Amino acid sequence: MQVLEPAIQGYAWGSPTAIPELLRRPSDGTPVAEAWFGAHASAPSRLPGSAPTTLDAAIAADPVAALGDDVVSRFGEGLPFLLKLIAAERPLSLQVHPSIELAHDGYAREDARGVPVDDPRRSYRDRNHKPELVYALSPFEALVGFRAPRRAAEILEGVDHPTARQLHKVVTSDPTSTGMQEAFTMLVSEATRPGPEEVHDLADAFRDRLRRGSPSPRTDHAVDLLERSYPGDPGAVTAVLLNPVSLRPGEALFVPAGAVHAYLEGTAVELMANSDNVLRAGLTAKHVDVPELLRIVECVAAPPIRIAPEHVYDATDVYYAPVDDFELSVTRLSATRCRLPGGGPRVVLCLDGRATLESARGGSLEVGPGQAAFVPASDGILSAAGEGRVVQASVP
């Protein structure tokens, strides 16, 4: 096993303090949105030491030792998952991730058009899907998936603005996924979306209702927050169509491919398939590809998927996502050494306290707050002792 140094992403919506505090690093006042612990080609983590390298290069040098025969046979010669810390001080973009079939198709189409993989205008940066699990470290707010049409109609009822009345008419005339898709398309499509002044006036109508007494204060607050963060962006109004989600620390949420979502605020561990494919419809200064997002989004009403942990060992809870690429475990350490679940390639991140990791091969490594280790499959069973908490990303 080896120490793993994260790749830092300084997106504008990030917090200048949350991730530096978790990593026990000084803040320079600039946003730190994400810390990537993984082997994605766009931002691989580093393995420091006498011969420093990146994690993707180390895996490529001996895939079977790093990943194990089973993982190589199922996923190829790359790490199947990507572990992140994420800290949103401002809302993230309104976005959808593709299925693996759609990712292959989209990647091939952009390649055929000659769009470089690192071009900011590119939507598909790899051929993989991107389902993801969020484990909250602080109160975490999000919008995920579509509400029932009936509930959207209730929220829009009585809002004194032409766009609100038009949306209400759409979802009451066709209270199905087709009606919700029409309403969503009306808000984000270039041909039909409301202009900036109209969006601002509509947001003011929700703000006014919030002051007077609202049937959905969370929705009105979300529209207010999004429009203040991205003035005039019609993506702010999509909050009336989407499910609000609040996570307390220790709670987890799964976002499948095809589910529209926007994270609003909070700090979390995020675990996903090893992909950076994001289709955006707004609420961002990054590349927006509304036609492609509308092609892949799932508009069927569904409640957000909360993942309840299973208590597998005395000190460990495992959050099993309904995918083959990853699972997340959280272990609360004590002086008594305990086994960590799973095998294969693992990334272990210490959230607080200190942990001494030991492998079946006899290797050991101590990690402190914000420090991580890559544990190859060849190290076998892993155990830990110490104090505090560690999270582990592994392959089921």
C-alpha positions in Angstrom: 0.0 0.0 0.0 1.1 3.6 -0.7 0.2 7.1 0.3 -2.2 8.7 -2.2 -2.1 12.4 -2.8 -5.3 13.9 -4.2 -5.7 16.0 -7.3 -7.4 19.3 -6.3 -10.1 20.9 -8.4 -10.7 24.6 -7.8 -14.1 25.1 -9.4 -15.8 28.4 -8.7 -18.6 26.9 -6.6 -16.2 25.3 -4.1 -15.6 26.3 -0.5 -12.2 28.0 0.3 -12.1 26.3 3.7 -14.0 22.9 4.0 -11.6 20.6 2.0 -8.4 22.3 3.3 -9.7 21.7 6.8 -10.4 18.1 6.0 -6.9 17.7 4.4 -5.3 19.7 7.3 -3.9 22.2 4.8 -3.9 26.0 5.0 -6.4 27.8 3.0 -5.3 30.5 0.6 -8.8 31.9 0.2 -9.5 30.4 -3.2 -12.3 27.9 -3.8 -11.5 24.2 -3.4 -14.4 22.3 -4.9 -13.1 18.7 -5.0 -10.2 16.5 -4.1 -9.9 13.4 -6.3 -8.5 10.2 -5.0 -8.3 8.0 -8.1 -6.9 7.2 -11.4 -9.0 9.1 -13.9 -6.8 10.2 -16.8 -7.9 13.9 -16.5 -6.7 14.3 -12.9 -5.0 11.2 -11.4 -3.8 11.2 -7.9 -0.1 11.0 -7.1 1.9 8.3 -5.4 4.8 10.1 -3.8 8.0 8.4 -2.7 11.5 7.7 -4.0 10.0 7.1 -7.5 6.9 9.3 -7.6 4.3 8.5 -10.2 0.5 8.8 -10.7 -2.0 6.2 -9.7 -3.1 5.5 -13.3 0.5 4.9 -14.4 1.2 2.6 -11.4 -1.8 0.5 -12.3 -0.9 0.3 -15.9 2.6 -1.0 -15.0 1.0 -4.1 -13.4 -2.8 -4.2 -13.7 -3.2 -7.7 -12.2 -1.2 -6.9 -9.1 -3.0 -3.6 -8.6 -6.6 -4.6 -9.5 -6.7 -8.4 -9.3 -7.8 -10.9 -12.0 -11.5 -10.5 -11.2 -11.6 -6.7 -11.6 -9.4 -6.8 -14.7 -11.8 -9.4 -16.3 -14.9 -7.4 -15.4 -13.7 -3.8 -16.0 -10.4 -3.9 -17.9 -7.1 -2.5 -16.8 -8.3 0.6 -15.0 -9.6 1.4 -11.5 -13.4 1.1 -11.7 -14.2 3.9 -9.2 -13.2 7.4 -8.3 -13.4 8.7 -4.7 -13.8 12.4 -4.0 -14.2 14.9 -1.3 -16.7 17.6 -2.5 -17.4 20.9 -0.8 -20.1 23.1 -2.4 -20.4 26.6 -1.0 -22.5 27.6 -4.1 -24.8 25.3 -6.1 -23.4 23.1 -8.8 -24.6 22.9 -12.3 -28.0 21.3 -13.4 -26.6 18.1 -14.8 -27.2 14.5 -15.9 -24.7 11.6 -16.3 -25.0 9.1 -19.1 -25.4 5.3 -19.1 -22.5 3.3 -20.3 -24.1 2.7 -23.7 -24.8 6.4 -24.2 -21.3 7.3 -23.1 -19.8 5.0 -25.7 -22.0 6.5 -28.3 -21.4 10.1 -27.3 -17.6 9.6 -27.0 -17.4 8.1 -30.5 -19.5 11.0 -32.0 -17.3 13.7 -30.5 -14.2 11.8 -31.6 -15.6 11.6 -35.1 -16.1 15.4 -35.1 -12.4 15.8 -34.0 -13.2 17.4 -30.6 -10.1 16.9 -28.4 -10.8 15.1 -25.1 -9.5 18.1 -23.1 -11.5 20.6 -25.1 -13.8 22.6 -22.7 -16.6 22.2 -25.3 -16.5 18.5 -25.1 -19.3 16.7 -23.2 -17.9 13.1 -23.2 -14.4 12.8 -21.7 -14.5 9.0 -21.5 -16.5 6.0 -22.4 -17.9 5.2 -19.0 -21.1 5.8 -17.1 -21.1 7.9 -13.9 -23.5 6.7 -11.3 -22.5 8.2 -7.9 -23.0 7.9 -4.2 -22.9 10.9 -1.8 -22.1 10.3 1.9 -22.7 13.6 3.8 -20.1 15.0 6.1 -22.2 18.1 6.9 -25.8 19.0 6.2 -26.1 18.5 2.5 -28.8 19.9 0.2 -29.6 18.8 -3.3 -32.2 18.5 -6.0 -32.5 15.0 -7.5 -34.9 13.5 -10.1 -38.4 14.6 -11.0 -41.3 15.1 -8.6 -44.7 13.6 -9.3 -46.5 15.8 -11.8 -49.3 16.4 -9.3 -46.9 17.8 -6.7 -45.3 20.1 -9.3 -48.7 21.4 -10.2 -49.5 22.0 -6.5 -46.3 24.0 -6.1 -47.0 26.1 -9.3 -50.7 26.7 -8.3 -51.3 30.4 -7.8 -47.9 31.8 -8.6 -48.6 35.1 -10.3 -46.4 34.9 -13.4 -47.0 33.9 -17.0 -44.3 31.3 -17.1 -45.6 29.7 -13.9 -49.1 29.6 -15.3 -47.8 28.0 -18.5 -45.8 25.4 -16.6 -48.9 24.6 -14.5 -51.0 24.1 -17.6 -48.4 21.7 -19.1 -48.1 19.5 -16.1 -51.9 19.4 -15.4 -52.8 18.8 -19.0 -50.5 15.8 -19.2 -49.7 14.6 -15.7 -47.1 12.0 -16.9 -43.4 11.8 -17.5 -44.1 13.3 -21.0 -45.7 16.4 -19.4 -42.8 16.8 -17.0 -40.3 16.4 -19.9 -42.2 19.1 -21.9 -42.1 21.5 -18.9 -38.4 20.8 -18.2 -37.6 21.3 -21.9 -39.6 24.5 -22.0 -37.3 25.9 -19.2 -33.9 24.8 -20.5 -34.2 24.6 -24.3 -32.7 27.6 -26.2 -35.9 27.9 -28.4 -38.3 28.2 -25.5 -36.5 29.1 -22.3 -37.5 32.4 -20.5 -35.1 35.3 -20.8 -33.0 36.6 -17.8 -35.5 39.4 -16.9 -38.4 37.0 -17.0 -36.5 34.5 -14.8 -35.7 37.2 -12.3 -39.3 38.3 -12.2 -40.5 34.7 -11.7 -37.9 34.2 -8.9 -39.2 37.3 -7.3 -42.7 35.8 -7.4 -41.5 32.8 -5.5 -39.6 35.1 -3.1 -42.8 37.0 -2.4 -44.7 33.9 -1.8 -42.0 32.7 0.6 -42.5 35.9 2.6 -46.3 35.6 2.6 -46.5 31.9 3.4 -45.7 29.2 0.9 -47.1 25.7 0.4 -43.5 24.7 -0.4 -40.9 26.8 1.4 -38.1 24.5 0.4 -38.9 24.9 -3.2 -39.2 28.7 -3.0 -36.0 28.9 -1.1 -34.2 26.7 -3.7 -35.5 28.9 -6.6 -34.2 32.0 -4.6 -30.8 30.4 -3.9 -30.3 29.3 -7.5 -31.4 32.6 -9.1 -29.2 34.6 -6.7 -26.2 32.3 -7.5 -26.8 32.4 -11.2 -28.9 35.5 -12.0 -31.3 35.1 -14.9 -30.5 31.4 -15.5 -33.8 29.5 -16.2 -32.2 26.4 -14.6 -33.2 28.0 -11.3 -36.8 27.5 -12.0 -36.4 23.8 -12.6 -36.4 23.5 -8.8 -40.3 23.4 -9.0 -40.0 20.2 -11.0 -37.4 18.4 -9.0 -37.2 16.5 -5.7 -35.5 18.4 -2.8 -33.2 16.2 -0.7 -31.7 17.0 2.7 -28.9 14.7 4.1 -27.7 14.8 7.6 -24.1 13.8 8.3 -23.7 10.1 7.9 -26.7 9.8 5.5 -26.1 8.7 1.9 -27.8 9.3 -1.5 -27.4 7.4 -4.8 -27.8 9.2 -8.1 -28.2 6.8 -11.1 -27.3 7.5 -14.7 -30.0 9.6 -16.4 -31.1 11.3 -13.2 -31.1 15.1 -13.4 -29.6 16.7 -10.3 -28.0 19.8 -8.8 -26.1 19.8 -5.5 -26.9 23.0 -3.6 -24.6 23.1 -0.6 -22.6 21.0 1.8 -19.5 18.8 2.2 -19.5 15.1 1.4 -17.6 12.1 0.3 -18.5 11.2 -3.2 -17.9 7.8 -4.8 -18.7 7.1 -8.5 -17.7 5.1 -11.4 -14.4 6.2 -12.9 -15.8 8.9 -15.2 -15.9 12.6 -15.8 -18.9 12.7 -18.1 -21.2 15.5 -17.2 -24.1 16.9 -19.4 -25.1 20.3 -18.2 -28.3 22.3 -18.8 -27.4 25.5 -16.9 -26.4 27.0 -13.5 -22.8 27.0 -14.6 -20.1 28.9 -16.5 -18.9 25.5 -18.0 -19.9 23.9 -21.3 -23.7 23.5 -21.6 -25.1 20.9 -23.9 -28.9 21.0 -23.6 -29.8 18.9 -26.6 -27.7 16.0 -25.5 -28.9 16.3 -21.9 -32.5 16.2 -23.1 -31.7 13.1 -25.1 -30.4 11.1 -22.1 -32.4 12.5 -19.1 -35.0 10.2 -17.5 -38.2 12.2 -16.7 -40.1 9.5 -14.9 -41.1 10.7 -11.4 -39.2 8.8 -8.7 -38.2 9.5 -5.1 -34.5 10.0 -4.4 -32.6 6.8 -3.7 -31.3 7.0 -0.1 -28.9 4.2 0.8 -29.2 2.7 4.3 -26.0 1.2 5.6 -25.6 -2.4 6.5 -23.7 -3.1 9.7 -21.2 -5.8 8.5 -18.5 -5.8 11.3 -18.6 -4.4 14.8 -17.1 -1.1 13.7 -18.1 -0.9 10.0 -21.1 0.2 8.0 -21.2 -0.5 4.3 -23.3 1.5 1.8 -24.1 -0.8 -1.1 -24.9 1.0 -4.3 -26.9 -0.8 -6.9 -24.0 -0.9 -9.4 -21.0 -3.2 -9.8 -18.3 -0.5 -9.9 -18.0 0.5 -6.3 -19.2 0.3 -2.7 -18.4 2.6 0.3 -17.6 1.5 3.9 -17.2 3.7 7.0 -15.3 2.3 9.9 -15.0 3.8 13.4 -11.7 2.8 14.8 -10.5 1.8 18.2 -7.4 0.4 19.7 -8.6 -3.1 18.9 -7.6 -4.0 15.4 -10.5 -4.7 13.1 -10.8 -6.1 9.6 -11.9 -3.8 6.8 -14.4 -5.3 4.3 -13.7 -6.5 0.8 -10.6 -7.1 -1.3 -9.3 -6.1 -4.7 -8.2 -2.5 -5.2 -9.1 -0.1 -2.4 -8.7 3.6 -1.5 -8.8 4.3 2.2 -9.3 7.9 3.4 -8.9 9.0 7.0 -11.6 11.6 7.9 -10.4 12.2 11.4 -8.1 10.8 14.1 -5.3 8.4 13.0 -5.3 4.9 11.5 -2.7 2.3 11.2 -3.5 0.0 8.2 -2.0 -3.5 8.0 -2.2 -5.8 5.0 -2.2 -9.6 4.9 1.2 -9.4 3.2 2.6 -7.7 6.3 2.8 -4.1 5.1 1.6 -1.3 7.3 1.0 2.4 6.8 -0.2 5.2 9.2 -2.6 7.8 7.8 -3.9 10.9 9.6 -6.7 13.3 8.9 -7.2 13.9 5.2 -4.6 11.4 4.2 -5.4 8.4 2.0 -3.8 5.2 0.9 -4.1 3.1 -2.3 -4.2 -0.6 -1.4 -3.6 -2.9 -4.3 -5.4 -6.3 -4.7 -2.1 -8.1 -4.2 -2.0 -6.8 -0.5 -5.0 -9.1 0.4 -7.1 -8.6 3.5 -6.7 -5.2 5.2 -7.1 -4.4 8.9 -7.0 -1.1 10.8 -6.6 0.2 14.4 -6.4 3.7 15.9 -9.0 6.3 16.5 -11.5 8.3 14.4 -13.0 7.3 11.1 -11.9 6.0 7.8 -13.9 5.5 4.6 -13.0 2.9 2.1 -13.8 2.7 -1.6 -13.7 -0.8 -3.0 -15.2 -3.0 -5.8 -18.0 -5.4 -4.8 
